[in-house]
């Protein structure tokens, strides 16, 4: 029962952030940081090695943002919590979440720029990355979780 409640809370957190990112092109600290802190605290108590997933995705996005750009600070902070959760299923689940997030963002970009979704990209042509990150993580955990 506790696991079910945790999953529901996680999916709601991801959903709220994804919808907000689609609407405003921002992942606010008031939502990303508390989520990442709760997930980090949970991982420290349950399985500290899971933090490698969060720190890994965080650093990957931090370096990518610095070198290539296109990833915002909210995405970087969101990656800390998501990466920790993605590591729950397996290393493969983490890889699936990270790679899948980019693929889903590319797909969303195509849908938004084709006019199928009202609003399209912002004036810079950028598409929000948060929805792809969240959906890819949820799918990766669901597929790789040792139920």
Buried (B, 14 or more C-beta within 10 A) or exposed (E): EEEEEBBEEBEEBBBBBBEBBBEEBBBBEEBBBEBBEBBBEBBEEEEEEBBBBBBBBBBBBBEBBEEEEEBBBBBBBBBBBBBBBBBBBBEEBBBBBBEBBBEBBEEBBEEBEEEEEEEBBEEEEBBBBBBBBBBBBBBBBEBBEEE
